[in-house]
Amino acid sequence: MDTTLTIKTNGTLRQEAKKMAEELGLTLTAVVNAYLRQFVRERKFSVSATSTPTKRSLALWERISRDMDKGMDSSGPFSQASDLIAHLKI
């Protein structure tokens, strides 16, 4: 027997979750039901957040990788902390 569950959530969060579900070919109802089944089956609740690198970080990593491939030395030694900080801001 199906029933209706009413919850309060942030409108933006609901729209983002609905969009993500649709991108995966699912309904938001299917996603919530899957989470509820898992909660009941495993008797636990867990939350995780996977960090995603920013475009800036990815570009920096690419630049560092290219420099390393070229054999460029990207490290000290540094005799003063200010030299290290200046090097890091390049």
PDB file of N, CA, C and O in Angstrom:
ATOM      1  N   MET A   1       0.850  -1.180   0.000  1.00  0.00           N
ATOM      2  CA  MET A   1       0.000   0.000   0.000  1.00  0.00           C
ATOM      3  C   MET A   1       0.892   1.239   0.000  1.00  0.00           C
ATOM      4  O   MET A   1       1.751   1.379   0.871  1.00  0.00           O
ATOM      5  N   ASP A   2       0.708   2.113  -0.936  1.00  0.00           N
ATOM      6  CA  ASP A   2       1.483   3.347  -0.996  1.00  0.00           C
ATOM      7  C   ASP A   2       0.868   4.390  -0.080  1.00  0.00           C
ATOM      8  O   ASP A   2      -0.341   4.411   0.148  1.00  0.00           O
ATOM      9  N   THR A   3       1.726   5.250   0.436  1.00  0.00           N
ATOM     10  CA  THR A   3       1.277   6.342   1.287  1.00  0.00           C
ATOM     11  C   THR A   3       2.056   7.590   0.897  1.00  0.00           C
ATOM     12  O   THR A   3       3.063   7.505   0.194  1.00  0.00           O
ATOM     13  N   THR A   4       1.600   8.727   1.346  1.00  0.00           N
ATOM     14  CA  THR A   4       2.263   9.992   1.037  1.00  0.00           C
ATOM     15  C   THR A   4       3.024  10.467   2.257  1.00  0.00           C
ATOM     16  O   THR A   4       2.497  10.480   3.370  1.00  0.00           O
ATOM     17  N   LEU A   5       4.272  10.859   2.035  1.00  0.00           N
ATOM     18  CA  LEU A   5       5.127  11.394   3.085  1.00  0.00           C
ATOM     19  C   LEU A   5       5.315  12.871   2.811  1.00  0.00           C
ATOM     20  O   LEU A   5       5.739  13.250   1.719  1.00  0.00           O
ATOM     21  N   THR A   6       5.008  13.704   3.778  1.00  0.00           N
ATOM     22  CA  THR A   6       5.179  15.141   3.625  1.00  0.00           C
ATOM     23  C   THR A   6       6.337  15.584   4.502  1.00  0.00           C
ATOM     24  O   THR A   6       6.339  15.345   5.710  1.00  0.00           O
ATOM     25  N   ILE A   7       7.319  16.229   3.892  1.00  0.00           N
ATOM     26  CA  ILE A   7       8.458  16.730   4.654  1.00  0.00           C
ATOM     27  C   ILE A   7       8.689  18.190   4.299  1.00  0.00           C
ATOM     28  O   ILE A   7       8.296  18.655   3.229  1.00  0.00           O
ATOM     29  N   LYS A   8       9.330  18.901   5.211  1.00  0.00           N
ATOM     30  CA  LYS A   8       9.719  20.282   4.941  1.00  0.00           C
ATOM     31  C   LYS A   8      11.187  20.271   4.530  1.00  0.00           C
ATOM     32  O   LYS A   8      12.028  19.662   5.190  1.00  0.00           O
ATOM     33  N   THR A   9      11.472  20.947   3.444  1.00  0.00           N
ATOM     34  CA  THR A   9      12.848  21.070   2.983  1.00  0.00           C
ATOM     35  C   THR A   9      13.004  22.400   2.268  1.00  0.00           C
ATOM     36  O   THR A   9      12.023  23.029   1.873  1.00  0.00           O
ATOM     37  N   ASN A  10      14.223  22.807   2.111  1.00  0.00           N
ATOM     38  CA  ASN A  10      14.532  24.039   1.416  1.00  0.00           C
ATOM     39  C   ASN A  10      14.138  23.897  -0.054  1.00  0.00           C
ATOM     40  O   ASN A  10      14.432  22.876  -0.676  1.00  0.00           O
ATOM     41  N   GLY A  11      13.487  24.895  -0.607  1.00  0.00           N
ATOM     42  CA  GLY A  11      13.012  24.836  -1.986  1.00  0.00           C
ATOM     43  C   GLY A  11      14.138  24.670  -2.990  1.00  0.00           C
ATOM     44  O   GLY A  11      14.003  23.926  -3.961  1.00  0.00           O
ATOM     45  N   THR A  12      15.241  25.356  -2.764  1.00  0.00           N
ATOM     46  CA  THR A  12      16.385  25.243  -3.666  1.00  0.00           C
ATOM     47  C   THR A  12      16.954  23.836  -3.617  1.00  0.00           C
ATOM     48  O   THR A  12      17.294  23.265  -4.653  1.00  0.00           O
ATOM     49  N   LEU A  13      17.062  23.272  -2.413  1.00  0.00           N
ATOM     50  CA  LEU A  13      17.567  21.912  -2.256  1.00  0.00           C
ATOM     51  C   LEU A  13      16.673  20.929  -2.999  1.00  0.00           C
ATOM     52  O   LEU A  13      17.164  20.026  -3.677  1.00  0.00           O
ATOM     53  N   ARG A  14      15.373  21.101  -2.874  1.00  0.00           N
ATOM     54  CA  ARG A  14      14.428  20.218  -3.558  1.00  0.00           C
ATOM     55  C   ARG A  14      14.626  20.284  -5.068  1.00  0.00           C
ATOM     56  O   ARG A  14      14.651  19.250  -5.737  1.00  0.00           O
ATOM     57  N   GLN A  15      14.765  21.484  -5.603  1.00  0.00           N
ATOM     58  CA  GLN A  15      14.938  21.641  -7.050  1.00  0.00           C
ATOM     59  C   GLN A  15      16.251  21.029  -7.520  1.00  0.00           C
ATOM     60  O   GLN A  15      16.296  20.389  -8.570  1.00  0.00           O
ATOM     61  N   GLU A  16      17.329  21.223  -6.745  1.00  0.00           N
ATOM     62  CA  GLU A  16      18.627  20.653  -7.119  1.00  0.00           C
ATOM     63  C   GLU A  16      18.582  19.123  -7.070  1.00  0.00           C
ATOM     64  O   GLU A  16      19.122  18.450  -7.949  1.00  0.00           O
ATOM     65  N   ALA A  17      17.934  18.584  -6.035  1.00  0.00           N
ATOM     66  CA  ALA A  17      17.821  17.127  -5.907  1.00  0.00           C
ATOM     67  C   ALA A  17      16.959  16.559  -7.035  1.00  0.00           C
ATOM     68  O   ALA A  17      17.278  15.510  -7.595  1.00  0.00           O
ATOM     69  N   LYS A  18      15.884  17.242  -7.363  1.00  0.00           N
ATOM     70  CA  LYS A  18      15.013  16.790  -8.443  1.00  0.00           C
ATOM     71  C   LYS A  18      15.757  16.794  -9.774  1.00  0.00           C
ATOM     72  O   LYS A  18      15.629  15.862 -10.568  1.00  0.00           O
ATOM     73  N   LYS A  19      16.532  17.845 -10.011  1.00  0.00           N
ATOM     74  CA  LYS A  19      17.310  17.946 -11.245  1.00  0.00           C
ATOM     75  C   LYS A  19      18.341  16.816 -11.321  1.00  0.00           C
ATOM     76  O   LYS A  19      18.500  16.187 -12.367  1.00  0.00           O
ATOM     77  N   MET A  20      19.038  16.563 -10.212  1.00  0.00           N
ATOM     78  CA  MET A  20      20.038  15.501 -10.190  1.00  0.00           C
ATOM     79  C   MET A  20      19.388  14.145 -10.441  1.00  0.00           C
ATOM     80  O   MET A  20      19.913  13.329 -11.199  1.00  0.00           O
ATOM     81  N   ALA A  21      18.249  13.907  -9.804  1.00  0.00           N
ATOM     82  CA  ALA A  21      17.530  12.642 -10.005  1.00  0.00           C
ATOM     83  C   ALA A  21      17.145  12.482 -11.474  1.00  0.00           C
ATOM     84  O   ALA A  21      17.297  11.403 -12.046  1.00  0.00           O
ATOM     85  N   GLU A  22      16.650  13.549 -12.075  1.00  0.00           N
ATOM     86  CA  GLU A  22      16.256  13.491 -13.483  1.00  0.00           C
ATOM     87  C   GLU A  22      17.450  13.207 -14.378  1.00  0.00           C
ATOM     88  O   GLU A  22      17.330  12.472 -15.359  1.00  0.00           O
ATOM     89  N   GLU A  23      18.614  13.789 -14.047  1.00  0.00           N
ATOM     90  CA  GLU A  23      19.824  13.540 -14.830  1.00  0.00           C
ATOM     91  C   GLU A  23      20.207  12.058 -14.777  1.00  0.00           C
ATOM     92  O   GLU A  23      20.806  11.529 -15.713  1.00  0.00           O
ATOM     93  N   LEU A  24      19.856  11.402 -13.678  1.00  0.00           N
ATOM     94  CA  LEU A  24      20.142   9.981 -13.517  1.00  0.00           C
ATOM     95  C   LEU A  24      19.001   9.106 -14.026  1.00  0.00           C
ATOM     96  O   LEU A  24      19.069   7.880 -13.949  1.00  0.00           O
ATOM     97  N   GLY A  25      17.949   9.744 -14.548  1.00  0.00           N
ATOM     98  CA  GLY A  25      16.809   8.994 -15.072  1.00  0.00           C
ATOM     99  C   GLY A  25      15.873   8.505 -13.991  1.00  0.00           C
ATOM    100  O   GLY A  25      15.167   7.515 -14.183  1.00  0.00           O
ATOM    101  N   LEU A  26      15.856   9.188 -12.850  1.00  0.00           N
ATOM    102  CA  LEU A  26      15.023   8.781 -11.716  1.00  0.00           C
ATOM    103  C   LEU A  26      14.068   9.900 -11.337  1.00  0.00           C
ATOM    104  O   LEU A  26      14.233  11.051 -11.741  1.00  0.00           O
ATOM    105  N   THR A  27      13.073   9.534 -10.555  1.00  0.00           N
ATOM    106  CA  THR A  27      12.213  10.546  -9.946  1.00  0.00           C
ATOM    107  C   THR A  27      12.747  10.813  -8.544  1.00  0.00           C
ATOM    108  O   THR A  27      13.454   9.982  -7.974  1.00  0.00           O
ATOM    109  N   LEU A  28      12.414  11.951  -8.002  1.00  0.00           N
ATOM    110  CA  LEU A  28      12.823  12.264  -6.631  1.00  0.00           C
ATOM    111  C   LEU A  28      12.180  11.280  -5.657  1.00  0.00           C
ATOM    112  O   LEU A  28      12.781  10.933  -4.641  1.00  0.00           O
ATOM    113  N   THR A  29      10.986  10.837  -5.954  1.00  0.00           N
ATOM    114  CA  THR A  29      10.313   9.827  -5.123  1.00  0.00           C
ATOM    115  C   THR A  29      11.123   8.532  -5.083  1.00  0.00           C
ATOM    116  O   THR A  29      11.276   7.924  -4.023  1.00  0.00           O
ATOM    117  N   ALA A  30      11.640   8.114  -6.232  1.00  0.00           N
ATOM    118  CA  ALA A  30      12.448   6.888  -6.279  1.00  0.00           C
ATOM    119  C   ALA A  30      13.714   7.031  -5.447  1.00  0.00           C
ATOM    120  O   ALA A  30      14.121   6.090  -4.765  1.00  0.00           O
ATOM    121  N   VAL A  31      14.336   8.201  -5.501  1.00  0.00           N
ATOM    122  CA  VAL A  31      15.559   8.439  -4.721  1.00  0.00           C
ATOM    123  C   VAL A  31      15.254   8.391  -3.226  1.00  0.00           C
ATOM    124  O   VAL A  31      15.972   7.739  -2.468  1.00  0.00           O
ATOM    125  N   VAL A  32      14.201   9.072  -2.800  1.00  0.00           N
ATOM    126  CA  VAL A  32      13.843   9.088  -1.378  1.00  0.00           C
ATOM    127  C   VAL A  32      13.483   7.677  -0.912  1.00  0.00           C
ATOM    128  O   VAL A  32      13.902   7.261   0.168  1.00  0.00           O
ATOM    129  N   ASN A  33      12.715   6.942  -1.710  1.00  0.00           N
ATOM    130  CA  ASN A  33      12.369   5.569  -1.339  1.00  0.00           C
ATOM    131  C   ASN A  33      13.606   4.683  -1.219  1.00  0.00           C
ATOM    132  O   ASN A  33      13.681   3.843  -0.322  1.00  0.00           O
ATOM    133  N   ALA A  34      14.569   4.861  -2.110  1.00  0.00           N
ATOM    134  CA  ALA A  34      15.805   4.076  -2.040  1.00  0.00           C
ATOM    135  C   ALA A  34      16.556   4.375  -0.750  1.00  0.00           C
ATOM    136  O   ALA A  34      17.048   3.460  -0.089  1.00  0.00           O
ATOM    137  N   TYR A  35      16.646   5.659  -0.388  1.00  0.00           N
ATOM    138  CA  TYR A  35      17.307   6.023   0.863  1.00  0.00           C
ATOM    139  C   TYR A  35      16.569   5.454   2.070  1.00  0.00           C
ATOM    140  O   TYR A  35      17.202   4.967   3.007  1.00  0.00           O
ATOM    141  N   LEU A  36      15.252   5.509   2.060  1.00  0.00           N
ATOM    142  CA  LEU A  36      14.470   4.970   3.181  1.00  0.00           C
ATOM    143  C   LEU A  36      14.647   3.451   3.293  1.00  0.00           C
ATOM    144  O   LEU A  36      14.781   2.922   4.396  1.00  0.00           O
ATOM    145  N   ARG A  37      14.649   2.751   2.148  1.00  0.00           N
ATOM    146  CA  ARG A  37      14.878   1.293   2.186  1.00  0.00           C
ATOM    147  C   ARG A  37      16.245   0.961   2.762  1.00  0.00           C
ATOM    148  O   ARG A  37      16.384   0.046   3.573  1.00  0.00           O
ATOM    149  N   GLN A  38      17.251   1.713   2.335  1.00  0.00           N
ATOM    150  CA  GLN A  38      18.609   1.484   2.837  1.00  0.00           C
ATOM    151  C   GLN A  38      18.677   1.767   4.340  1.00  0.00           C
ATOM    152  O   GLN A  38      19.318   1.018   5.077  1.00  0.00           O
ATOM    153  N   PHE A  39      18.041   2.810   4.788  1.00  0.00           N
ATOM    154  CA  PHE A  39      18.004   3.173   6.205  1.00  0.00           C
ATOM    155  C   PHE A  39      17.388   2.050   7.039  1.00  0.00           C
ATOM    156  O   PHE A  39      17.912   1.693   8.094  1.00  0.00           O
ATOM    157  N   VAL A  40      16.291   1.507   6.568  1.00  0.00           N
ATOM    158  CA  VAL A  40      15.616   0.417   7.283  1.00  0.00           C
ATOM    159  C   VAL A  40      16.453  -0.861   7.241  1.00  0.00           C
ATOM    160  O   VAL A  40      16.613  -1.536   8.258  1.00  0.00           O
ATOM    161  N   ARG A  41      16.981  -1.189   6.072  1.00  0.00           N
ATOM    162  CA  ARG A  41      17.747  -2.428   5.898  1.00  0.00           C
ATOM    163  C   ARG A  41      19.038  -2.421   6.720  1.00  0.00           C
ATOM    164  O   ARG A  41      19.363  -3.414   7.371  1.00  0.00           O
ATOM    165  N   GLU A  42      19.773  -1.309   6.694  1.00  0.00           N
ATOM    166  CA  GLU A  42      21.074  -1.256   7.347  1.00  0.00           C
ATOM    167  C   GLU A  42      21.019  -0.720   8.778  1.00  0.00           C
ATOM    168  O   GLU A  42      21.993  -0.823   9.522  1.00  0.00           O
ATOM    169  N   ARG A  43      19.890  -0.155   9.152  1.00  0.00           N
ATOM    170  CA  ARG A  43      19.715   0.412  10.489  1.00  0.00           C
ATOM    171  C   ARG A  43      20.788   1.432  10.834  1.00  0.00           C
ATOM    172  O   ARG A  43      21.263   1.496  11.968  1.00  0.00           O
ATOM    173  N   LYS A  44      21.158   2.216   9.852  1.00  0.00           N
ATOM    174  CA  LYS A  44      22.121   3.281  10.088  1.00  0.00           C
ATOM    175  C   LYS A  44      21.885   4.405   9.100  1.00  0.00           C
ATOM    176  O   LYS A  44      21.273   4.233   8.046  1.00  0.00           O
ATOM    177  N   PHE A  45      22.390   5.545   9.481  1.00  0.00           N
ATOM    178  CA  PHE A  45      22.268   6.744   8.674  1.00  0.00           C
ATOM    179  C   PHE A  45      23.666   7.326   8.518  1.00  0.00           C
ATOM    180  O   PHE A  45      24.341   7.584   9.514  1.00  0.00           O
ATOM    181  N   SER A  46      24.100   7.530   7.305  1.00  0.00           N
ATOM    182  CA  SER A  46      25.423   8.110   7.097  1.00  0.00           C
ATOM    183  C   SER A  46      25.335   9.220   6.059  1.00  0.00           C
ATOM    184  O   SER A  46      24.514   9.187   5.143  1.00  0.00           O
ATOM    185  N   VAL A  47      26.198  10.189   6.234  1.00  0.00           N
ATOM    186  CA  VAL A  47      26.256  11.318   5.325  1.00  0.00           C
ATOM    187  C   VAL A  47      27.710  11.492   4.907  1.00  0.00           C
ATOM    188  O   VAL A  47      28.612  11.419   5.742  1.00  0.00           O
ATOM    189  N   SER A  48      27.931  11.716   3.659  1.00  0.00           N
ATOM    190  CA  SER A  48      29.282  12.001   3.206  1.00  0.00           C
ATOM    191  C   SER A  48      29.226  13.113   2.177  1.00  0.00           C
ATOM    192  O   SER A  48      28.230  13.294   1.477  1.00  0.00           O
ATOM    193  N   ALA A  49      30.302  13.837   2.106  1.00  0.00           N
ATOM    194  CA  ALA A  49      30.411  14.894   1.113  1.00  0.00           C
ATOM    195  C   ALA A  49      31.715  14.696   0.370  1.00  0.00           C
ATOM    196  O   ALA A  49      32.789  14.691   0.972  1.00  0.00           O
ATOM    197  N   THR A  50      31.623  14.539  -0.906  1.00  0.00           N
ATOM    198  CA  THR A  50      32.810  14.386  -1.722  1.00  0.00           C
ATOM    199  C   THR A  50      33.191  15.752  -2.253  1.00  0.00           C
ATOM    200  O   THR A  50      32.386  16.434  -2.887  1.00  0.00           O
ATOM    201  N   SER A  51      34.409  16.139  -1.993  1.00  0.00           N
ATOM    202  CA  SER A  51      34.830  17.445  -2.481  1.00  0.00           C
ATOM    203  C   SER A  51      35.149  17.353  -3.962  1.00  0.00           C
ATOM    204  O   SER A  51      35.683  16.356  -4.448  1.00  0.00           O
ATOM    205  N   THR A  52      34.812  18.401  -4.647  1.00  0.00           N
ATOM    206  CA  THR A  52      35.087  18.489  -6.071  1.00  0.00           C
ATOM    207  C   THR A  52      36.047  19.647  -6.282  1.00  0.00           C
ATOM    208  O   THR A  52      35.770  20.762  -5.841  1.00  0.00           O
ATOM    209  N   PRO A  53      37.165  19.408  -6.945  1.00  0.00           N
ATOM    210  CA  PRO A  53      38.110  20.496  -7.148  1.00  0.00           C
ATOM    211  C   PRO A  53      37.511  21.602  -8.008  1.00  0.00           C
ATOM    212  O   PRO A  53      36.732  21.348  -8.926  1.00  0.00           O
ATOM    213  N   THR A  54      37.888  22.818  -7.691  1.00  0.00           N
ATOM    214  CA  THR A  54      37.416  23.962  -8.476  1.00  0.00           C
ATOM    215  C   THR A  54      38.159  24.011  -9.802  1.00  0.00           C
ATOM    216  O   THR A  54      39.195  23.366  -9.966  1.00  0.00           O
ATOM    217  N   LYS A  55      37.632  24.771 -10.738  1.00  0.00           N
ATOM    218  CA  LYS A  55      38.296  24.933 -12.032  1.00  0.00           C
ATOM    219  C   LYS A  55      39.688  25.533 -11.830  1.00  0.00           C
ATOM    220  O   LYS A  55      40.634  25.179 -12.533  1.00  0.00           O
ATOM    221  N   ARG A  56      39.802  26.437 -10.869  1.00  0.00           N
ATOM    222  CA  ARG A  56      41.094  27.072 -10.579  1.00  0.00           C
ATOM    223  C   ARG A  56      42.096  26.037 -10.086  1.00  0.00           C
ATOM    224  O   ARG A  56      43.247  26.034 -10.522  1.00  0.00           O
ATOM    225  N   SER A  57      41.670  25.155  -9.179  1.00  0.00           N
ATOM    226  CA  SER A  57      42.558  24.119  -8.658  1.00  0.00           C
ATOM    227  C   SER A  57      42.980  23.161  -9.763  1.00  0.00           C
ATOM    228  O   SER A  57      44.149  22.788  -9.855  1.00  0.00           O
ATOM    229  N   LEU A  58      42.026  22.764 -10.602  1.00  0.00           N
ATOM    230  CA  LEU A  58      42.344  21.857 -11.708  1.00  0.00           C
ATOM    231  C   LEU A  58      43.371  22.484 -12.652  1.00  0.00           C
ATOM    232  O   LEU A  58      44.299  21.816 -13.108  1.00  0.00           O
ATOM    233  N   ALA A  59      43.192  23.772 -12.938  1.00  0.00           N
ATOM    234  CA  ALA A  59      44.132  24.464 -13.823  1.00  0.00           C
ATOM    235  C   ALA A  59      45.519  24.520 -13.189  1.00  0.00           C
ATOM    236  O   ALA A  59      46.523  24.328 -13.875  1.00  0.00           O
ATOM    237  N   LEU A  60      45.580  24.780 -11.888  1.00  0.00           N
ATOM    238  CA  LEU A  60      46.860  24.827 -11.185  1.00  0.00           C
ATOM    239  C   LEU A  60      47.531  23.460 -11.216  1.00  0.00           C
ATOM    240  O   LEU A  60      48.732  23.368 -11.471  1.00  0.00           O
ATOM    241  N   TRP A  61      46.774  22.403 -10.962  1.00  0.00           N
ATOM    242  CA  TRP A  61      47.328  21.046 -10.982  1.00  0.00           C
ATOM    243  C   TRP A  61      47.856  20.696 -12.370  1.00  0.00           C
ATOM    244  O   TRP A  61      48.904  20.064 -12.506  1.00  0.00           O
ATOM    245  N   GLU A  62      47.124  21.111 -13.391  1.00  0.00           N
ATOM    246  CA  GLU A  62      47.575  20.867 -14.768  1.00  0.00           C
ATOM    247  C   GLU A  62      48.888  21.584 -15.037  1.00  0.00           C
ATOM    248  O   GLU A  62      49.799  21.018 -15.641  1.00  0.00           O
ATOM    249  N   ARG A  63      48.984  22.845 -14.584  1.00  0.00           N
ATOM    250  CA  ARG A  63      50.210  23.614 -14.797  1.00  0.00           C
ATOM    251  C   ARG A  63      51.392  22.967 -14.077  1.00  0.00           C
ATOM    252  O   ARG A  63      52.484  22.853 -14.634  1.00  0.00           O
ATOM    253  N   ILE A  64      51.162  22.550 -12.844  1.00  0.00           N
ATOM    254  CA  ILE A  64      52.214  21.892 -12.068  1.00  0.00           C
ATOM    255  C   ILE A  64      52.635  20.595 -12.752  1.00  0.00           C
ATOM    256  O   ILE A  64      53.825  20.292 -12.840  1.00  0.00           O
ATOM    257  N   SER A  65      51.664  19.836 -13.233  1.00  0.00           N
ATOM    258  CA  SER A  65      51.960  18.575 -13.911  1.00  0.00           C
ATOM    259  C   SER A  65      52.794  18.812 -15.163  1.00  0.00           C
ATOM    260  O   SER A  65      53.755  18.086 -15.415  1.00  0.00           O
ATOM    261  N   ARG A  66      52.431  19.827 -15.951  1.00  0.00           N
ATOM    262  CA  ARG A  66      53.207  20.153 -17.156  1.00  0.00           C
ATOM    263  C   ARG A  66      54.630  20.569 -16.792  1.00  0.00           C
ATOM    264  O   ARG A  66      55.594  20.158 -17.437  1.00  0.00           O
ATOM    265  N   ASP A  67      54.745  21.399 -15.738  1.00  0.00           N
ATOM    266  CA  ASP A  67      56.073  21.835 -15.292  1.00  0.00           C
ATOM    267  C   ASP A  67      56.920  20.649 -14.850  1.00  0.00           C
ATOM    268  O   ASP A  67      58.112  20.588 -15.149  1.00  0.00           O
ATOM    269  N   MET A  68      56.309  19.712 -14.143  1.00  0.00           N
ATOM    270  CA  MET A  68      57.036  18.536 -13.689  1.00  0.00           C
ATOM    271  C   MET A  68      57.460  17.676 -14.868  1.00  0.00           C
ATOM    272  O   MET A  68      58.561  17.127 -14.876  1.00  0.00           O
ATOM    273  N   ASP A  69      56.583  17.558 -15.872  1.00  0.00           N
ATOM    274  CA  ASP A  69      56.918  16.779 -17.068  1.00  0.00           C
ATOM    275  C   ASP A  69      58.111  17.392 -17.806  1.00  0.00           C
ATOM    276  O   ASP A  69      58.904  16.680 -18.422  1.00  0.00           O
ATOM    277  N   LYS A  70      58.226  18.715 -17.734  1.00  0.00           N
ATOM    278  CA  LYS A  70      59.339  19.415 -18.381  1.00  0.00           C
ATOM    279  C   LYS A  70      60.603  19.389 -17.527  1.00  0.00           C
ATOM    280  O   LYS A  70      61.651  19.876 -17.950  1.00  0.00           O
ATOM    281  N   GLY A  71      60.505  18.819 -16.326  1.00  0.00           N
ATOM    282  CA  GLY A  71      61.668  18.758 -15.445  1.00  0.00           C
ATOM    283  C   GLY A  71      61.935  20.046 -14.703  1.00  0.00           C
ATOM    284  O   GLY A  71      63.027  20.245 -14.171  1.00  0.00           O
ATOM    285  N   MET A  72      60.947  20.926 -14.660  1.00  0.00           N
ATOM    286  CA  MET A  72      61.135  22.197 -13.957  1.00  0.00           C
ATOM    287  C   MET A  72      61.080  21.961 -12.455  1.00  0.00           C
ATOM    288  O   MET A  72      60.209  21.245 -11.961  1.00  0.00           O
ATOM    289  N   ASP A  73      62.011  22.563 -11.738  1.00  0.00           N
ATOM    290  CA  ASP A  73      62.051  22.451 -10.278  1.00  0.00           C
ATOM    291  C   ASP A  73      61.077  23.461  -9.699  1.00  0.00           C
ATOM    292  O   ASP A  73      61.223  24.663  -9.919  1.00  0.00           O
ATOM    293  N   SER A  74      60.096  22.987  -8.968  1.00  0.00           N
ATOM    294  CA  SER A  74      59.083  23.892  -8.423  1.00  0.00           C
ATOM    295  C   SER A  74      59.170  24.006  -6.909  1.00  0.00           C
ATOM    296  O   SER A  74      58.211  24.404  -6.249  1.00  0.00           O
ATOM    297  N   SER A  75      60.334  23.650  -6.365  1.00  0.00           N
ATOM    298  CA  SER A  75      60.459  23.742  -4.908  1.00  0.00           C
ATOM    299  C   SER A  75      61.745  24.468  -4.549  1.00  0.00           C
ATOM    300  O   SER A  75      62.562  24.789  -5.412  1.00  0.00           O
ATOM    301  N   GLY A  76      61.904  24.717  -3.257  1.00  0.00           N
ATOM    302  CA  GLY A  76      63.025  25.472  -2.694  1.00  0.00           C
ATOM    303  C   GLY A  76      64.354  24.790  -2.907  1.00  0.00           C
ATOM    304  O   GLY A  76      64.522  24.099  -3.912  1.00  0.00           O
ATOM    305  N   PRO A  77      65.296  24.951  -2.019  1.00  0.00           N
ATOM    306  CA  PRO A  77      65.082  25.410  -0.643  1.00  0.00           C
ATOM    307  C   PRO A  77      64.885  26.918  -0.569  1.00  0.00           C
ATOM    308  O   PRO A  77      65.353  27.682  -1.413  1.00  0.00           O
ATOM    309  N   PHE A  78      64.177  27.303   0.470  1.00  0.00           N
ATOM    310  CA  PHE A  78      63.919  28.707   0.739  1.00  0.00           C
ATOM    311  C   PHE A  78      64.598  29.069   2.048  1.00  0.00           C
ATOM    312  O   PHE A  78      64.505  28.336   3.032  1.00  0.00           O
ATOM    313  N   SER A  79      65.275  30.192   2.051  1.00  0.00           N
ATOM    314  CA  SER A  79      65.974  30.614   3.270  1.00  0.00           C
ATOM    315  C   SER A  79      65.071  31.437   4.178  1.00  0.00           C
ATOM    316  O   SER A  79      65.360  31.591   5.364  1.00  0.00           O
ATOM    317  N   GLN A  80      63.980  31.967   3.630  1.00  0.00           N
ATOM    318  CA  GLN A  80      63.057  32.769   4.433  1.00  0.00           C
ATOM    319  C   GLN A  80      61.621  32.369   4.106  1.00  0.00           C
ATOM    320  O   GLN A  80      61.303  31.995   2.976  1.00  0.00           O
ATOM    321  N   ALA A  81      60.778  32.454   5.104  1.00  0.00           N
ATOM    322  CA  ALA A  81      59.369  32.113   4.906  1.00  0.00           C
ATOM    323  C   ALA A  81      58.735  33.019   3.863  1.00  0.00           C
ATOM    324  O   ALA A  81      57.879  32.579   3.096  1.00  0.00           O
ATOM    325  N   SER A  82      59.149  34.285   3.827  1.00  0.00           N
ATOM    326  CA  SER A  82      58.572  35.220   2.857  1.00  0.00           C
ATOM    327  C   SER A  82      58.878  34.784   1.425  1.00  0.00           C
ATOM    328  O   SER A  82      58.066  35.004   0.526  1.00  0.00           O
ATOM    329  N   ASP A  83      60.055  34.160   1.201  1.00  0.00           N
ATOM    330  CA  ASP A  83      60.377  33.657  -0.141  1.00  0.00           C
ATOM    331  C   ASP A  83      59.465  32.500  -0.529  1.00  0.00           C
ATOM    332  O   ASP A  83      59.008  32.410  -1.669  1.00  0.00           O
ATOM    333  N   LEU A  84      59.204  31.611   0.436  1.00  0.00           N
ATOM    334  CA  LEU A  84      58.291  30.499   0.181  1.00  0.00           C
ATOM    335  C   LEU A  84      56.902  31.009  -0.141  1.00  0.00           C
ATOM    336  O   LEU A  84      56.275  30.553  -1.097  1.00  0.00           O
ATOM    337  N   ILE A  85      56.414  31.955   0.656  1.00  0.00           N
ATOM    338  CA  ILE A  85      55.063  32.504   0.432  1.00  0.00           C
ATOM    339  C   ILE A  85      54.987  33.182  -0.929  1.00  0.00           C
ATOM    340  O   ILE A  85      54.000  33.020  -1.647  1.00  0.00           O
ATOM    341  N   ALA A  86      56.021  33.939  -1.291  1.00  0.00           N
ATOM    342  CA  ALA A  86      56.031  34.586  -2.604  1.00  0.00           C
ATOM    343  C   ALA A  86      56.005  33.545  -3.711  1.00  0.00           C
ATOM    344  O   ALA A  86      55.324  33.725  -4.721  1.00  0.00           O
ATOM    345  N   HIS A  87      56.745  32.456  -3.527  1.00  0.00           N
ATOM    346  CA  HIS A  87      56.784  31.376  -4.522  1.00  0.00           C
ATOM    347  C   HIS A  87      55.403  30.724  -4.674  1.00  0.00           C
ATOM    348  O   HIS A  87      54.981  30.403  -5.784  1.00  0.00           O
ATOM    349  N   LEU A  88      54.710  30.534  -3.553  1.00  0.00           N
ATOM    350  CA  LEU A  88      53.400  29.895  -3.579  1.00  0.00           C
ATOM    351  C   LEU A  88      52.352  30.770  -4.252  1.00  0.00           C
ATOM    352  O   LEU A  88      51.360  30.250  -4.764  1.00  0.00           O
ATOM    353  N   LYS A  89      52.542  32.062  -4.262  1.00  0.00           N
ATOM    354  CA  LYS A  89      51.559  32.988  -4.855  1.00  0.00           C
ATOM    355  C   LYS A  89      51.748  33.173  -6.351  1.00  0.00           C
ATOM    356  O   LYS A  89      51.002  33.926  -6.978  1.00  0.00           O
ATOM    357  N   ILE A  90      52.718  32.509  -6.924  1.00  0.00           N
ATOM    358  CA  ILE A  90      52.976  32.655  -8.361  1.00  0.00           C
ATOM    359  C   ILE A  90      51.774  32.202  -9.159  1.00  0.00           C
ATOM    360  O   ILE A  90      51.796  32.248 -10.389  1.00  0.00           O
TER     361      ILE A  90
END
